Amino acid sequence: MAQLETDAKEKGIDLSVVIDQCYDALSLFGHSNRHINMSRREILKPELKSEYGHLCNPSVPYSK
């Protein structure tokens, strides 16, 4: 980590800005993943028997 900090300082890069941008990217990936999963549920819902339709509600957590 010390070498990374030294290299960043030499190149004029602010690591705190880079880390903040990485956190933002992770947040966007998480939001995109949830959106894709919810879209898949909506597409799948009409194909399921009515007794399993409740599994497609957004309030039901998804797993791996």
C-alpha positions as CSV (number, residue, x, y, z in Angstrom):
1,M,0.0,0.0,0.0
2,A,2.9,2.4,0.8
3,Q,4.3,1.8,-2.7
4,L,0.9,2.6,-4.2
5,E,0.7,5.8,-2.2
6,T,4.2,6.8,-3.3
7,D,3.5,6.1,-6.9
8,A,0.2,8.1,-6.7
9,K,1.9,11.1,-5.2
10,E,4.6,11.1,-7.9
11,K,1.9,11.0,-10.6
12,G,-0.2,13.7,-8.8
13,I,-3.1,11.3,-8.2
14,D,-5.3,11.8,-5.1
15,L,-6.1,8.3,-3.8
16,S,-9.1,9.5,-1.7
17,V,-10.8,10.6,-5.0
18,V,-10.0,7.3,-6.6
19,I,-11.4,5.4,-3.6
20,D,-14.6,7.5,-3.6
21,Q,-15.0,6.8,-7.3
22,C,-14.6,3.0,-6.7
23,Y,-17.3,3.2,-4.0
24,D,-19.6,5.0,-6.4
25,A,-18.9,2.3,-9.1
26,L,-19.7,-0.5,-6.6
27,S,-22.9,1.3,-5.7
28,L,-23.9,1.5,-9.3
29,F,-23.1,-2.2,-9.9
30,G,-25.3,-3.1,-6.9
31,H,-28.2,-1.0,-8.1
32,S,-27.9,-2.4,-11.6
33,N,-27.8,-6.0,-10.3
34,R,-31.0,-5.4,-8.3
35,H,-32.7,-3.8,-11.2
36,I,-31.8,-6.7,-13.5
37,N,-33.0,-9.2,-10.9
38,M,-36.3,-7.4,-10.5
39,S,-36.8,-7.2,-14.3
40,R,-36.2,-11.0,-14.5
41,R,-38.8,-11.6,-11.9
42,E,-41.4,-9.5,-13.7
43,I,-40.7,-11.4,-17.0
44,L,-40.8,-14.7,-15.2
45,K,-44.0,-14.0,-13.2
46,P,-46.6,-14.7,-15.9
47,E,-44.9,-18.1,-16.6
48,L,-45.3,-19.3,-13.0
49,K,-48.3,-21.0,-11.4
50,S,-50.3,-18.5,-9.5
51,E,-49.4,-20.2,-6.2
52,Y,-45.7,-19.1,-6.8
53,G,-46.4,-15.6,-8.1
54,H,-45.8,-14.1,-4.6
55,L,-42.1,-15.1,-5.0
56,C,-41.7,-12.4,-7.7
57,N,-42.7,-9.6,-5.3
58,P,-39.9,-7.0,-4.8
59,S,-40.2,-7.4,-1.1
60,V,-38.9,-11.0,-1.3
61,P,-35.1,-11.0,-1.1
62,Y,-33.1,-12.7,-3.8
63,S,-30.2,-15.0,-3.3
64,K,-27.4,-16.4,-5.4
